Amino acid sequence: MMQQRVLRLAIPAALKHLLDIVQILIDMLMVGALGVAALAAVGLSMQFLMVIQALMSVYAVGSSAMISRYIGSGRRHRASSVVFIGMWVALAGSLIIGIIGWIFSADIFCWMGSSVEVIKLGSGYFGILSLGMGLIFLDNLAYNALSAAGDTRTSLAIKIFSAFLNGGLNYLFIFGHAGFDAMGVEGAAYATVCAYGFNVLLYGWLLVRKGGVLGIYPIFSFSDFKRMISIGTPAAVERVIGVTSFLLFVKMIASQGTDALAGYQIGLRIEALAFMPGFGFSVAAMVLAGQYIGARQYDYAYASGVLSTKIAMIFMGGVGVVLVVIPELMIQFFTKDPATMDQAALYLRLVGISQIPLAMTFVLSGALRGSGATKMSMQISIGSLWLFRIIPSYAVLKLGGGILGVYVAMTIETFIKGWLFWKVYQKKEWLNHKI
């Protein structure tokens, strides 16, 4: 029974994550036809969006933990009021971010050291996204709310239609077909905003109709608002520091030459496919932990995380074997350059070794967030990242260890982080976390 619940939650979430990756790749391929500057402009904008998505954790993770807890305890109206609160927080946050993005988009690209052409294209693209920031924030809220209520299949269905819509509008707006003017990079931005608008319309209909798994109950509880911010802030801090630290890590790799950087970027794209099952089972662990704790079924809450971890380890471990044994099979779709292929293969073989502890990190951190114990997750993630990856990698480079030493430090850190999450999970203190 529990295994069926885990799979019903995890598989649609994993497939949606895959579609997210595919949609980004399609966007990049279409924009790539416009030239290197256009590709760089959209690529940098995606990096900025990663930081914004990290900030969204303030309401996304906070509302998810509370909704799953209230659903588990049978307080559906209270869960629906959390959606209402989250909606206002999302709109307020998107207004601030949107205004900053619209006014300072050119300055942001200039600060990144972009060329004049990239600044022009990127500021146009990101400025349009900024105008649609409210839709992006609401889409994120609705997805997390429905997932927390135990419905990941609906979001998958919406994503399928949305991905096709985005691809079709890209074709019309970027290149100018069916009577539309060719808008280039800005056309890609308009297509993205339209796709988010489509998502929000469908999510809105689902949430306001009667008889759904979750609704919007127009009660603004300041106590729930404080809980949402209290739970979500550590998650946001964890992700923002994670994203910025990731950029520092990339800078270290870039210092080892173009081949190393290109190989790393290719390896990262391929590894993202391995993340798919980990992401899905992380969602399952987060939802079930919150719901079972809400129902005061603490043994089930603990067991659901263990089961989700075991299944994720099997899937990601299998992918890891492929990455170790035949990484070139996938690399060849991205490049034929021998030096770049060697660098990408080196990266994939080392991350392949660490897929099992990475699965533990994904899933167990999800369970902690679902219980509301986001501070625990933040402390482990940030502490491990800096103490065992960033600082050792820097030291390795200074000592002449090269790119191999950096990747070895990265792999060791993944094992340490997985072990730390397991030790904290085993203590079961997170089961009694108050929200």
C-alpha positions as CSV (number, residue, x, y, z in Angstrom):
1,M,0.0,0.0,0.0
2,M,2.7,2.5,1.0
3,Q,4.8,1.5,-2.0
4,Q,1.9,2.3,-4.3
5,R,1.5,5.7,-2.7
6,V,5.1,6.4,-3.1
7,L,5.1,5.5,-6.8
8,R,1.9,7.3,-7.5
9,L,3.5,10.5,-6.2
10,A,7.0,10.0,-7.5
11,I,6.5,8.9,-11.1
12,P,4.4,11.9,-12.3
13,A,6.7,14.3,-10.4
14,A,9.8,12.7,-12.0
15,L,8.2,12.9,-15.5
16,K,7.2,16.5,-15.0
17,H,10.8,17.3,-14.0
18,L,12.0,15.6,-17.2
19,L,9.6,17.7,-19.3
20,D,11.0,20.8,-17.5
21,I,14.5,19.8,-18.7
22,V,13.3,19.0,-22.2
23,Q,11.4,22.3,-22.5
24,I,14.6,24.2,-21.6
25,L,16.6,22.2,-24.1
26,I,14.1,22.9,-26.8
27,D,14.1,26.6,-26.0
28,M,17.9,26.7,-26.1
29,L,18.0,24.8,-29.5
30,M,15.5,27.2,-31.1
31,V,17.2,30.3,-29.7
32,G,20.6,28.8,-30.7
33,A,19.5,29.2,-34.4
34,L,19.7,32.9,-33.9
35,G,23.4,32.9,-33.0
36,V,25.8,32.6,-30.1
37,A,24.9,36.0,-28.5
38,A,21.2,35.0,-28.4
39,L,22.1,31.6,-26.8
40,A,24.3,33.3,-24.2
41,A,21.6,35.9,-23.4
42,V,18.9,33.2,-22.7
43,G,21.4,31.0,-20.9
44,L,22.4,33.8,-18.5
45,S,18.7,34.6,-18.0
46,M,18.2,31.0,-16.9
47,Q,20.9,31.4,-14.3
48,F,19.1,34.5,-12.9
49,L,15.8,32.5,-12.9
50,M,17.6,29.8,-10.8
51,V,18.2,32.4,-8.1
52,I,14.6,33.7,-8.3
53,Q,13.3,30.1,-8.0
54,A,15.4,29.7,-4.9
55,L,13.8,32.7,-3.4
56,M,10.4,31.2,-4.2
57,S,11.1,28.6,-1.6
58,V,10.0,31.1,1.1
59,Y,6.4,30.4,0.2
60,A,6.7,27.2,-1.9
61,V,8.4,25.0,0.7
62,G,6.6,26.7,3.6
63,S,3.1,26.3,2.1
64,S,3.9,22.7,1.0
65,A,4.9,21.6,4.5
66,M,1.8,23.2,6.0
67,I,-0.6,21.9,3.4
68,S,0.6,18.3,3.6
69,R,0.4,18.5,7.4
70,Y,-3.2,19.9,7.3
71,I,-4.3,17.4,4.7
72,G,-2.9,14.6,6.8
73,S,-4.9,15.8,9.9
74,G,-8.1,16.1,7.8
75,R,-8.2,19.9,8.0
76,R,-8.7,20.5,4.2
77,H,-10.2,24.0,4.7
78,R,-7.1,25.0,6.7
79,A,-4.9,23.7,3.9
80,S,-7.0,25.7,1.3
81,S,-6.5,28.9,3.4
82,V,-2.7,28.3,3.2
83,V,-3.1,28.4,-0.6
84,F,-4.8,31.7,-0.3
85,I,-2.1,33.1,1.9
86,G,0.6,31.7,-0.4
87,M,-1.1,33.4,-3.3
88,W,-0.7,36.9,-1.7
89,V,2.9,36.2,-0.7
90,A,3.7,35.0,-4.2
91,L,2.0,38.1,-5.8
92,A,3.9,40.5,-3.5
93,G,7.2,38.7,-4.1
94,S,6.7,38.7,-7.9
95,L,5.8,42.4,-7.9
96,I,9.1,43.3,-6.2
97,I,11.2,40.9,-8.3
98,G,9.4,41.9,-11.5
99,I,10.0,45.6,-10.9
100,I,13.7,45.0,-10.2
101,G,14.1,42.8,-13.3
102,W,12.3,45.3,-15.5
103,I,14.3,48.3,-14.4
104,F,17.7,46.8,-13.9
105,S,17.8,43.9,-16.3
106,A,20.5,45.6,-18.5
107,D,22.5,46.5,-15.4
108,I,22.5,42.9,-14.3
109,F,23.8,41.6,-17.6
110,C,26.4,44.4,-17.6
111,W,27.5,43.4,-14.1
112,M,28.0,39.8,-15.4
113,G,30.5,41.2,-17.9
114,S,28.4,40.5,-21.0
115,S,29.1,41.9,-24.4
116,V,27.1,44.8,-25.8
117,E,25.0,42.5,-28.0
118,V,24.3,40.0,-25.1
119,I,23.3,42.9,-22.8
120,K,20.8,44.1,-25.4
121,L,19.3,40.7,-26.2
122,G,19.4,39.5,-22.6
123,S,17.8,42.7,-21.1
124,G,15.0,42.4,-23.7
125,Y,14.4,38.7,-22.9
126,F,14.6,39.1,-19.1
127,G,12.6,42.3,-19.1
128,I,9.6,40.4,-20.7
129,L,10.0,37.6,-18.2
130,S,9.9,40.2,-15.4
131,L,6.5,41.5,-16.7
132,G,5.2,37.9,-16.4
133,M,6.8,37.2,-13.0
134,G,3.5,37.0,-11.3
135,L,2.5,34.1,-13.5
136,I,5.8,32.3,-12.8
137,F,5.4,32.7,-9.1
138,L,1.7,31.6,-9.1
139,D,2.6,28.5,-11.2
140,N,5.2,27.5,-8.7
141,L,2.8,28.0,-5.8
142,A,0.0,25.9,-7.5
143,Y,2.3,23.1,-8.4
144,N,3.7,22.8,-4.9
145,A,0.3,23.1,-3.3
146,L,-1.3,20.3,-5.4
147,S,1.8,18.1,-4.9
148,A,1.6,18.6,-1.1
149,A,-2.1,17.6,-1.2
150,G,-1.1,14.4,-2.9
151,D,-1.8,15.2,-6.6
152,T,1.2,15.1,-8.9
153,R,-0.6,13.6,-11.9
154,T,-2.6,16.7,-12.7
155,S,0.5,18.9,-12.8
156,L,2.1,16.4,-15.2
157,A,-0.9,16.6,-17.5
158,I,-0.8,20.4,-17.4
159,K,3.0,20.3,-18.1
160,I,2.5,18.1,-21.2
161,F,0.1,20.6,-22.8
162,S,2.2,23.6,-21.7
163,A,5.4,22.2,-23.2
164,F,3.7,21.7,-26.6
165,L,2.2,25.2,-26.4
166,N,5.6,26.7,-25.5
167,G,7.3,24.9,-28.4
168,G,4.6,25.9,-30.9
169,L,4.6,29.5,-29.8
170,N,8.4,29.6,-29.9
171,Y,8.2,28.5,-33.6
172,L,5.6,31.3,-34.3
173,F,7.1,34.1,-32.3
174,I,10.9,33.6,-32.7
175,F,11.0,32.9,-36.4
176,G,7.8,34.7,-37.6
177,H,5.3,32.2,-39.0
178,A,1.5,32.2,-39.5
179,G,1.4,36.0,-39.9
180,F,3.5,36.8,-36.8
181,D,6.5,39.1,-37.0
182,A,9.9,37.4,-36.3
183,M,10.6,38.6,-32.7
184,G,13.8,36.7,-32.1
185,V,14.9,36.3,-28.5
186,E,12.0,38.4,-27.3
187,G,9.6,36.0,-29.0
188,A,11.0,33.2,-26.9
189,A,10.2,35.2,-23.8
190,Y,6.7,35.9,-24.9
191,A,6.2,32.2,-25.6
192,T,7.4,31.3,-22.1
193,V,5.1,33.9,-20.4
194,C,2.1,32.6,-22.4
195,A,2.9,29.0,-21.4
196,Y,3.0,30.1,-17.7
197,G,-0.3,32.0,-18.2
198,F,-1.9,28.8,-19.6
199,N,-0.7,26.9,-16.6
200,V,-2.1,29.4,-14.1
201,L,-5.5,29.4,-15.9
202,L,-5.7,25.7,-15.5
203,Y,-4.5,25.6,-12.0
204,G,-6.8,28.4,-11.1
205,W,-9.8,26.5,-12.5
206,L,-8.8,23.4,-10.5
207,L,-8.5,25.3,-7.3
208,V,-11.7,27.2,-7.5
209,R,-14.0,24.4,-8.6
210,K,-15.9,22.5,-6.0
211,G,-15.0,18.9,-5.1
212,G,-11.3,19.2,-5.9
213,V,-8.4,17.8,-3.8
214,L,-7.6,21.4,-2.7
215,G,-9.1,24.8,-3.1
216,I,-8.7,28.5,-2.3
217,Y,-10.3,29.4,1.0
218,P,-10.3,33.2,1.4
219,I,-9.2,33.4,5.1
220,F,-5.9,35.1,5.8
221,S,-4.4,33.7,9.1
222,F,-1.5,35.7,10.3
223,S,-0.3,32.7,12.4
224,D,-0.2,30.6,9.3
225,F,1.6,33.4,7.4
226,K,4.3,33.5,10.1
227,R,4.6,29.7,10.0
228,M,5.0,29.8,6.2
229,I,7.8,32.4,6.4
230,S,9.5,30.6,9.3
231,I,9.5,27.3,7.5
232,G,10.3,28.6,4.0
233,T,13.1,31.1,4.9
234,P,15.7,28.5,5.8
235,A,14.9,26.6,2.6
236,A,15.3,29.8,0.6
237,V,18.6,30.6,2.3
238,E,19.8,27.0,1.6
239,R,18.9,27.2,-2.1
240,V,20.2,30.8,-2.7
241,I,23.6,29.9,-1.1
242,G,23.6,26.7,-3.0
243,V,23.1,28.5,-6.3
244,T,25.7,31.1,-5.6
245,S,28.2,28.5,-4.3
246,F,27.5,26.5,-7.5
247,L,28.6,29.5,-9.5
248,L,31.9,29.7,-7.5
249,F,32.4,26.0,-8.2
250,V,31.9,26.6,-12.0
251,K,34.4,29.4,-11.8
252,M,37.0,27.0,-10.4
253,I,36.4,24.6,-13.2
254,A,36.5,27.4,-15.8
255,S,40.0,28.2,-14.5
256,Q,41.2,24.8,-15.8
257,G,40.5,25.7,-19.4
258,T,37.8,25.7,-22.1
259,D,37.7,22.0,-22.5
260,A,37.2,21.4,-18.8
261,L,34.3,23.9,-18.7
262,A,32.7,22.6,-21.8
263,G,33.0,19.0,-20.6
264,Y,31.5,20.0,-17.2
265,Q,28.5,21.7,-18.8
266,I,27.8,18.7,-21.1
267,G,28.2,16.3,-18.1
268,L,25.9,18.5,-16.0
269,R,23.1,18.3,-18.7
270,I,23.4,14.5,-18.9
271,E,23.5,14.1,-15.1
272,A,20.2,16.1,-15.0
273,L,18.5,13.1,-16.4
274,A,19.8,11.0,-13.5
275,F,18.3,13.6,-11.1
276,M,14.8,12.8,-12.5
277,P,14.0,9.8,-10.2
278,G,15.6,11.5,-7.2
279,F,13.5,14.6,-7.7
280,G,10.3,12.5,-8.0
281,F,11.0,10.4,-4.9
282,S,12.0,13.6,-3.0
283,V,8.5,15.0,-3.7
284,A,6.9,11.7,-2.5
285,A,9.0,11.7,0.7
286,M,8.1,15.4,1.4
287,V,4.4,14.9,0.8
288,L,4.1,11.6,2.8
289,A,6.2,12.9,5.7
290,G,3.9,15.9,6.1
291,Q,0.7,14.0,5.7
292,Y,1.6,11.1,8.0
293,I,2.9,13.5,10.7
294,G,-0.4,15.5,10.4
295,A,-2.3,12.2,10.9
296,R,0.1,11.4,13.9
297,Q,1.2,8.2,12.2
298,Y,4.9,8.8,13.0
299,D,6.1,5.3,12.2
300,Y,4.5,5.6,8.7
301,A,6.2,9.0,8.2
302,Y,9.6,7.5,9.0
303,A,9.0,4.3,6.9
304,S,7.8,6.3,3.9
305,G,11.1,8.2,3.7
306,V,13.1,5.0,4.1
307,L,11.1,3.3,1.3
308,S,11.3,6.3,-1.0
309,T,15.1,6.4,-0.4
310,K,15.5,2.7,-1.2
311,I,13.6,2.9,-4.5
312,A,15.4,6.1,-5.5
313,M,18.8,4.5,-4.8
314,I,17.9,1.6,-7.1
315,F,16.9,3.9,-9.9
316,M,19.8,6.4,-9.5
317,G,22.3,3.6,-8.8
318,G,21.3,2.0,-12.1
319,V,21.9,5.2,-13.9
320,G,25.2,5.6,-12.1
321,V,26.4,2.3,-13.5
322,V,25.7,3.5,-17.0
323,L,27.5,6.8,-16.3
324,V,30.6,5.0,-15.1
325,V,30.7,2.3,-17.8
326,I,29.6,4.0,-21.0
327,P,29.5,7.8,-20.6
328,E,30.6,8.4,-24.2
329,L,27.4,6.9,-25.4
330,M,25.5,10.0,-24.3
331,I,28.3,12.5,-24.6
332,Q,28.6,12.0,-28.4
333,F,25.2,13.6,-28.9
334,F,26.6,16.9,-27.6
335,T,30.1,17.0,-29.0
336,K,32.6,15.1,-31.2
337,D,35.7,17.0,-29.9
338,P,38.0,14.4,-28.3
339,A,39.3,16.7,-25.5
340,T,35.8,17.8,-24.5
341,M,34.6,14.2,-24.6
342,D,37.4,13.1,-22.2
343,Q,36.6,15.9,-19.8
344,A,32.8,15.1,-19.8
345,A,33.5,11.4,-19.4
346,L,35.8,12.1,-16.4
347,Y,33.0,14.2,-14.7
348,L,30.3,11.6,-15.4
349,R,32.3,8.7,-14.2
350,L,32.9,10.4,-10.8
351,V,29.3,11.5,-10.4
352,G,28.2,8.0,-11.4
353,I,30.0,6.6,-8.4
354,S,28.1,9.0,-6.1
355,Q,24.5,8.5,-7.4
356,I,23.4,6.4,-4.5
357,P,24.4,8.9,-1.7
358,L,23.0,11.6,-4.0
359,A,19.7,9.7,-4.0
360,M,19.8,9.7,-0.2
361,T,20.4,13.4,-0.1
362,F,17.5,14.2,-2.5
363,V,15.0,12.1,-0.7
364,L,15.9,12.5,3.0
365,S,16.2,16.3,2.6
366,G,12.7,16.2,1.0
367,A,11.3,14.3,4.0
368,L,12.9,16.9,6.4
369,R,11.3,19.8,4.4
370,G,8.0,18.0,4.4
371,S,8.1,17.8,8.2
372,G,8.9,21.5,8.4
373,A,12.5,20.9,9.7
374,T,14.0,23.1,7.0
375,K,16.7,24.5,9.4
376,M,18.1,21.0,9.8
377,S,18.3,20.6,6.0
378,M,19.8,24.0,5.6
379,Q,22.6,23.4,8.1
380,I,23.6,20.1,6.6
381,S,23.5,21.3,3.0
382,I,25.4,24.5,3.5
383,G,27.9,23.1,6.0
384,S,28.7,20.1,3.9
385,L,28.9,22.2,0.7
386,W,31.4,24.7,2.0
387,L,33.4,22.5,4.4
388,F,33.8,19.4,2.1
389,R,33.4,20.8,-1.4
390,I,34.1,24.5,-2.0
391,I,37.0,24.9,0.4
392,P,38.7,21.5,-0.4
393,S,38.3,22.2,-4.2
394,Y,40.0,25.6,-3.9
395,A,42.8,24.0,-1.8
396,V,43.2,21.2,-4.4
397,L,43.6,23.7,-7.2
398,K,46.1,25.8,-5.3
399,L,48.1,22.6,-4.6
400,G,48.1,21.7,-8.3
401,G,45.6,18.9,-8.1
402,G,43.8,20.0,-11.3
403,I,40.3,19.2,-12.5
404,L,40.5,15.5,-11.3
405,G,41.2,16.7,-7.7
406,V,38.2,19.0,-7.9
407,Y,35.9,16.2,-9.1
408,V,37.2,13.9,-6.4
409,A,36.5,16.5,-3.7
410,M,32.9,16.9,-5.2
411,T,32.4,13.1,-5.1
412,I,33.6,12.7,-1.5
413,E,31.4,15.6,-0.4
414,T,28.3,13.9,-1.9
415,F,29.0,10.7,0.2
416,I,29.5,12.8,3.3
417,K,26.3,14.8,2.8
418,G,24.3,11.6,2.2
419,W,25.7,10.1,5.4
420,L,24.9,13.2,7.4
421,F,21.3,13.3,6.2
422,W,20.9,9.6,7.1
423,K,22.3,10.1,10.6
424,V,19.9,13.0,11.2
425,Y,17.0,11.1,9.7
426,Q,17.7,8.1,11.9
427,K,17.5,10.2,15.1
428,K,13.8,10.9,14.3
429,E,13.9,14.3,16.0
430,W,12.4,15.8,12.8
431,L,9.2,13.8,13.4
432,N,8.4,16.0,16.4
433,H,9.1,19.3,14.7
434,K,6.5,21.9,15.5
435,I,5.1,24.2,12.8
